[in-house]
Amino acid sequence: MRHLFRKLGFYLVALWAALTVNFVIPRMMPGDPVDIMLAKLGQKGPVSPEAKQAIEAMLGTDSSQSLLSQYGDYLGGLASGELGVSLVFFPASVSSIIGQTLPWTIGLIGLATIISFLTGVGLGTLAGWKRGSWADNLIPVTTMFQSVPYFWLALILLFAFGSIWPLFPLNGGYDVYNVTPGWNAPFLGSVLYYGTLPALTIIISSVGGWMLGMRNMMVSTLSEDYMVTAEAKGLRSGRIMRRYAARNAVLPSISGFAISLGFVVAGSIVTEAVFSYPGIGSALLQAVGGNDYALIQGILLIITLSVLGANLLVDLLYSVIDPRIRARN
């Protein structure tokens, strides 16, 4: 429990620091969201000073307040769950925009990350256990795709399988003309169909790293003394591989996997930009382009919570998997 409370205290401090940076960075950007809103309203007629003050209060950038007062209102809004109103998607609230776009990102990037991790770790285990086999010879091919810039690989696959051989759609998240959103088979099938190519791009570009890392850890683990002892005891090779070699070799990969899950939201920006996918990354790009303080802060808050939560999870998971961590604490 002492180890748990110490970790929780550290992450609470890290969360406060991240929230502070989240508040400061959007206000250092050039441009003023209030001026953008006034320009939109000015197209329909003159805007009164009272209207300007109301817009400033709504967007949390009241010029009559000091930066410290705005910071206090910002923290108070987060504590009450009020993230403000989006400027780009006005009059929609930030919470509703995040609620609409986040499931798309988690469904695409999250599932693709899990599939690439399981595939890479499985093939890496075989490659390290049987060096020189087909799985071992597959590593140079997979690492070659990893060295290609992700956006370039995405464009190549999009051009090949979306234009030359039109097997998959070029953009979007589902067929907006022929299906109705909801928990029904046509809509879910359309979502899977539209998300196949973006997910395939993520898997191809990341499976090589998992595979190479697991293979190297397997080779290192197999040279340990306890592995020689297990073989001398006459244990079956399958049990040695699963219970002793793979279980110890996978620890660094679990750390990387938990951190990768934390960056699911942040890592979706390039993916959704290339494939015009309706996820939270696309919303963040529009918010940055429109100086939408509230939406930027809301999305960065989700990214911060996901990264810190993933790091906390891997710390706690390590103490369960590796008893030596508990012994030190």
Contacts in CASP RR format, 6 or more apart in sequence:
PFRMAT RR
TARGET T0000
AUTHOR 0000-0000-0000
METHOD contacts of the structure
MODEL  1
MRHLFRKLGFYLVALWAALTVNFVIPRMMPGDPVDIMLAKLGQKGPVSPE
AKQAIEAMLGTDSSQSLLSQYGDYLGGLASGELGVSLVFFPASVSSIIGQ
TLPWTIGLIGLATIISFLTGVGLGTLAGWKRGSWADNLIPVTTMFQSVPY
FWLALILLFAFGSIWPLFPLNGGYDVYNVTPGWNAPFLGSVLYYGTLPAL
TIIISSVGGWMLGMRNMMVSTLSEDYMVTAEAKGLRSGRIMRRYAARNAV
LPSISGFAISLGFVVAGSIVTEAVFSYPGIGSALLQAVGGNDYALIQGIL
LIITLSVLGANLLVDLLYSVIDPRIRARN
2 329 0 8 1.000
3 319 0 8 1.000
3 326 0 8 1.000
3 329 0 8 1.000
4 316 0 8 1.000
6 329 0 8 1.000
7 312 0 8 1.000
7 315 0 8 1.000
7 316 0 8 1.000
8 312 0 8 1.000
11 308 0 8 1.000
11 309 0 8 1.000
11 311 0 8 1.000
11 312 0 8 1.000
14 308 0 8 1.000
15 304 0 8 1.000
15 305 0 8 1.000
15 308 0 8 1.000
18 304 0 8 1.000
18 308 0 8 1.000
19 75 0 8 1.000
19 78 0 8 1.000
19 301 0 8 1.000
19 304 0 8 1.000
20 71 0 8 1.000
22 297 0 8 1.000
22 298 0 8 1.000
22 300 0 8 1.000
22 301 0 8 1.000
22 304 0 8 1.000
23 70 0 8 1.000
23 71 0 8 1.000
23 74 0 8 1.000
23 297 0 8 1.000
25 300 0 8 1.000
26 291 0 8 1.000
26 293 0 8 1.000
26 296 0 8 1.000
26 297 0 8 1.000
27 61 0 8 1.000
27 67 0 8 1.000
27 293 0 8 1.000
29 288 0 8 1.000
29 291 0 8 1.000
31 291 0 8 1.000
32 61 0 8 1.000
32 291 0 8 1.000
33 59 0 8 1.000
33 61 0 8 1.000
33 87 0 8 1.000
33 290 0 8 1.000
33 291 0 8 1.000
33 292 0 8 1.000
33 293 0 8 1.000
34 52 0 8 1.000
34 55 0 8 1.000
34 56 0 8 1.000
34 59 0 8 1.000
34 61 0 8 1.000
34 63 0 8 1.000
36 87 0 8 1.000
36 290 0 8 1.000
36 291 0 8 1.000
37 55 0 8 1.000
37 59 0 8 1.000
37 87 0 8 1.000
37 90 0 8 1.000
38 47 0 8 1.000
38 52 0 8 1.000
38 55 0 8 1.000
41 47 0 8 1.000
41 51 0 8 1.000
41 55 0 8 1.000
53 62 0 8 1.000
53 64 0 8 1.000
56 62 0 8 1.000
56 63 0 8 1.000
56 64 0 8 1.000
58 84 0 8 1.000
58 85 0 8 1.000
59 84 0 8 1.000
59 85 0 8 1.000
59 87 0 8 1.000
59 293 0 8 1.000
59 294 0 8 1.000
60 70 0 8 1.000
60 73 0 8 1.000
60 74 0 8 1.000
60 84 0 8 1.000
60 293 0 8 1.000
60 294 0 8 1.000
61 70 0 8 1.000
61 293 0 8 1.000
62 70 0 8 1.000
65 73 0 8 1.000
74 297 0 8 1.000
76 82 0 8 1.000
77 83 0 8 1.000
77 84 0 8 1.000
78 301 0 8 1.000
81 95 0 8 1.000
82 95 0 8 1.000
83 93 0 8 1.000
83 94 0 8 1.000
83 95 0 8 1.000
83 98 0 8 1.000
83 294 0 8 1.000
83 297 0 8 1.000
83 298 0 8 1.000
83 301 0 8 1.000
84 93 0 8 1.000
84 94 0 8 1.000
84 95 0 8 1.000
84 294 0 8 1.000
85 91 0 8 1.000
85 92 0 8 1.000
85 93 0 8 1.000
85 94 0 8 1.000
85 294 0 8 1.000
86 92 0 8 1.000
86 93 0 8 1.000
86 94 0 8 1.000
86 97 0 8 1.000
86 287 0 8 1.000
86 292 0 8 1.000
86 294 0 8 1.000
86 295 0 8 1.000
87 287 0 8 1.000
87 290 0 8 1.000
87 291 0 8 1.000
87 292 0 8 1.000
87 293 0 8 1.000
87 294 0 8 1.000
87 295 0 8 1.000
88 286 0 8 1.000
88 287 0 8 1.000
88 289 0 8 1.000
88 290 0 8 1.000
88 292 0 8 1.000
88 295 0 8 1.000
89 97 0 8 1.000
89 283 0 8 1.000
89 286 0 8 1.000
89 295 0 8 1.000
94 294 0 8 1.000
94 295 0 8 1.000
94 297 0 8 1.000
94 298 0 8 1.000
97 283 0 8 1.000
97 295 0 8 1.000
98 280 0 8 1.000
98 283 0 8 1.000
98 298 0 8 1.000
98 299 0 8 1.000
98 302 0 8 1.000
101 278 0 8 1.000
101 279 0 8 1.000
101 280 0 8 1.000
101 281 0 8 1.000
101 282 0 8 1.000
101 283 0 8 1.000
102 265 0 8 1.000
102 279 0 8 1.000
102 280 0 8 1.000
102 302 0 8 1.000
104 173 0 8 1.000
104 277 0 8 1.000
104 278 0 8 1.000
104 279 0 8 1.000
104 280 0 8 1.000
105 264 0 8 1.000
105 265 0 8 1.000
105 268 0 8 1.000
105 272 0 8 1.000
105 279 0 8 1.000
105 280 0 8 1.000
105 281 0 8 1.000
106 264 0 8 1.000
106 265 0 8 1.000
108 195 0 8 1.000
108 198 0 8 1.000
108 199 0 8 1.000
108 202 0 8 1.000
108 268 0 8 1.000
108 271 0 8 1.000
108 277 0 8 1.000
108 279 0 8 1.000
109 202 0 8 1.000
109 264 0 8 1.000
109 265 0 8 1.000
109 267 0 8 1.000
109 268 0 8 1.000
109 271 0 8 1.000
110 261 0 8 1.000
110 264 0 8 1.000
111 199 0 8 1.000
112 198 0 8 1.000
112 199 0 8 1.000
112 202 0 8 1.000
112 203 0 8 1.000
113 202 0 8 1.000
113 206 0 8 1.000
113 257 0 8 1.000
113 260 0 8 1.000
113 261 0 8 1.000
113 264 0 8 1.000
115 199 0 8 1.000
115 203 0 8 1.000
116 202 0 8 1.000
116 203 0 8 1.000
116 206 0 8 1.000
116 207 0 8 1.000
116 210 0 8 1.000
117 210 0 8 1.000
117 253 0 8 1.000
117 257 0 8 1.000
117 260 0 8 1.000
119 203 0 8 1.000
119 207 0 8 1.000
119 210 0 8 1.000
119 211 0 8 1.000
120 142 0 8 1.000
120 207 0 8 1.000
120 208 0 8 1.000
120 209 0 8 1.000
120 210 0 8 1.000
120 211 0 8 1.000
120 214 0 8 1.000
121 210 0 8 1.000
121 211 0 8 1.000
121 214 0 8 1.000
121 250 0 8 1.000
121 253 0 8 1.000
122 211 0 8 1.000
122 214 0 8 1.000
123 135 0 8 1.000
123 138 0 8 1.000
123 142 0 8 1.000
123 207 0 8 1.000
123 211 0 8 1.000
123 214 0 8 1.000
124 135 0 8 1.000
124 139 0 8 1.000
124 210 0 8 1.000
124 211 0 8 1.000
124 212 0 8 1.000
124 213 0 8 1.000
124 214 0 8 1.000
124 215 0 8 1.000
124 218 0 8 1.000
125 214 0 8 1.000
125 215 0 8 1.000
125 218 0 8 1.000
125 241 0 8 1.000
125 245 0 8 1.000
125 246 0 8 1.000
125 249 0 8 1.000
125 250 0 8 1.000
126 133 0 8 1.000
126 135 0 8 1.000
126 136 0 8 1.000
127 133 0 8 1.000
127 135 0 8 1.000
127 136 0 8 1.000
127 138 0 8 1.000
127 139 0 8 1.000
127 211 0 8 1.000
127 214 0 8 1.000
127 215 0 8 1.000
127 218 0 8 1.000
128 135 0 8 1.000
128 136 0 8 1.000
128 214 0 8 1.000
128 215 0 8 1.000
128 218 0 8 1.000
128 219 0 8 1.000
128 222 0 8 1.000
129 218 0 8 1.000
129 222 0 8 1.000
129 241 0 8 1.000
129 245 0 8 1.000
130 136 0 8 1.000
131 219 0 8 1.000
136 215 0 8 1.000
138 211 0 8 1.000
139 208 0 8 1.000
139 211 0 8 1.000
139 212 0 8 1.000
139 215 0 8 1.000
142 207 0 8 1.000
142 208 0 8 1.000
142 209 0 8 1.000
142 211 0 8 1.000
142 212 0 8 1.000
143 208 0 8 1.000
143 209 0 8 1.000
143 211 0 8 1.000
143 212 0 8 1.000
145 153 0 8 1.000
145 204 0 8 1.000
145 205 0 8 1.000
145 208 0 8 1.000
146 205 0 8 1.000
146 206 0 8 1.000
146 207 0 8 1.000
146 208 0 8 1.000
146 209 0 8 1.000
148 205 0 8 1.000
150 201 0 8 1.000
150 205 0 8 1.000
150 270 0 8 1.000
150 271 0 8 1.000
151 270 0 8 1.000
151 274 0 8 1.000
153 201 0 8 1.000
153 204 0 8 1.000
153 205 0 8 1.000
154 198 0 8 1.000
154 201 0 8 1.000
154 270 0 8 1.000
154 271 0 8 1.000
154 274 0 8 1.000
154 275 0 8 1.000
155 274 0 8 1.000
157 197 0 8 1.000
157 200 0 8 1.000
157 201 0 8 1.000
157 204 0 8 1.000
158 170 0 8 1.000
158 197 0 8 1.000
158 274 0 8 1.000
158 275 0 8 1.000
161 167 0 8 1.000
161 168 0 8 1.000
161 197 0 8 1.000
162 168 0 8 1.000
162 169 0 8 1.000
162 170 0 8 1.000
162 197 0 8 1.000
163 170 0 8 1.000
168 193 0 8 1.000
168 194 0 8 1.000
168 195 0 8 1.000
168 196 0 8 1.000
168 197 0 8 1.000
169 175 0 8 1.000
169 193 0 8 1.000
169 194 0 8 1.000
169 197 0 8 1.000
170 275 0 8 1.000
170 276 0 8 1.000
171 275 0 8 1.000
171 276 0 8 1.000
171 277 0 8 1.000
172 194 0 8 1.000
172 275 0 8 1.000
172 276 0 8 1.000
172 277 0 8 1.000
172 278 0 8 1.000
173 190 0 8 1.000
173 191 0 8 1.000
173 194 0 8 1.000
173 195 0 8 1.000
173 277 0 8 1.000
173 278 0 8 1.000
174 181 0 8 1.000
174 187 0 8 1.000
174 190 0 8 1.000
174 191 0 8 1.000
174 194 0 8 1.000
175 190 0 8 1.000
175 193 0 8 1.000
175 194 0 8 1.000
178 186 0 8 1.000
178 190 0 8 1.000
179 186 0 8 1.000
179 187 0 8 1.000
179 190 0 8 1.000
180 186 0 8 1.000
180 187 0 8 1.000
181 187 0 8 1.000
195 275 0 8 1.000
195 277 0 8 1.000
197 275 0 8 1.000
198 271 0 8 1.000
198 272 0 8 1.000
198 274 0 8 1.000
198 275 0 8 1.000
198 277 0 8 1.000
201 271 0 8 1.000
202 271 0 8 1.000
210 253 0 8 1.000
210 257 0 8 1.000
213 252 0 8 1.000
213 253 0 8 1.000
214 249 0 8 1.000
214 250 0 8 1.000
214 253 0 8 1.000
217 249 0 8 1.000
217 250 0 8 1.000
217 251 0 8 1.000
217 252 0 8 1.000
217 253 0 8 1.000
218 245 0 8 1.000
218 246 0 8 1.000
218 249 0 8 1.000
220 249 0 8 1.000
221 227 0 8 1.000
221 244 0 8 1.000
221 245 0 8 1.000
221 248 0 8 1.000
221 249 0 8 1.000
222 245 0 8 1.000
224 248 0 8 1.000
226 244 0 8 1.000
227 240 0 8 1.000
227 244 0 8 1.000
227 245 0 8 1.000
230 240 0 8 1.000
230 244 0 8 1.000
231 240 0 8 1.000
247 321 0 8 1.000
251 318 0 8 1.000
251 321 0 8 1.000
251 322 0 8 1.000
254 314 0 8 1.000
254 317 0 8 1.000
254 318 0 8 1.000
254 321 0 8 1.000
255 314 0 8 1.000
255 318 0 8 1.000
256 314 0 8 1.000
258 310 0 8 1.000
258 311 0 8 1.000
258 313 0 8 1.000
258 314 0 8 1.000
258 317 0 8 1.000
259 307 0 8 1.000
259 310 0 8 1.000
259 311 0 8 1.000
259 314 0 8 1.000
260 310 0 8 1.000
261 306 0 8 1.000
261 310 0 8 1.000
262 306 0 8 1.000
262 307 0 8 1.000
262 309 0 8 1.000
262 310 0 8 1.000
262 311 0 8 1.000
263 303 0 8 1.000
263 306 0 8 1.000
263 307 0 8 1.000
263 310 0 8 1.000
264 306 0 8 1.000
265 280 0 8 1.000
265 281 0 8 1.000
265 299 0 8 1.000
265 302 0 8 1.000
265 303 0 8 1.000
265 306 0 8 1.000
266 303 0 8 1.000
266 306 0 8 1.000
266 307 0 8 1.000
267 281 0 8 1.000
268 277 0 8 1.000
268 279 0 8 1.000
268 280 0 8 1.000
268 281 0 8 1.000
269 281 0 8 1.000
269 284 0 8 1.000
269 285 0 8 1.000
271 277 0 8 1.000
272 278 0 8 1.000
272 279 0 8 1.000
272 280 0 8 1.000
272 281 0 8 1.000
272 282 0 8 1.000
272 285 0 8 1.000
273 281 0 8 1.000
273 282 0 8 1.000
273 285 0 8 1.000
276 282 0 8 1.000
280 299 0 8 1.000
280 302 0 8 1.000
281 299 0 8 1.000
283 295 0 8 1.000
283 299 0 8 1.000
284 295 0 8 1.000
284 296 0 8 1.000
284 299 0 8 1.000
286 292 0 8 1.000
287 295 0 8 1.000
287 296 0 8 1.000
287 299 0 8 1.000
288 296 0 8 1.000
318 325 0 8 1.000
319 325 0 8 1.000
319 326 0 8 1.000
319 329 0 8 1.000
END
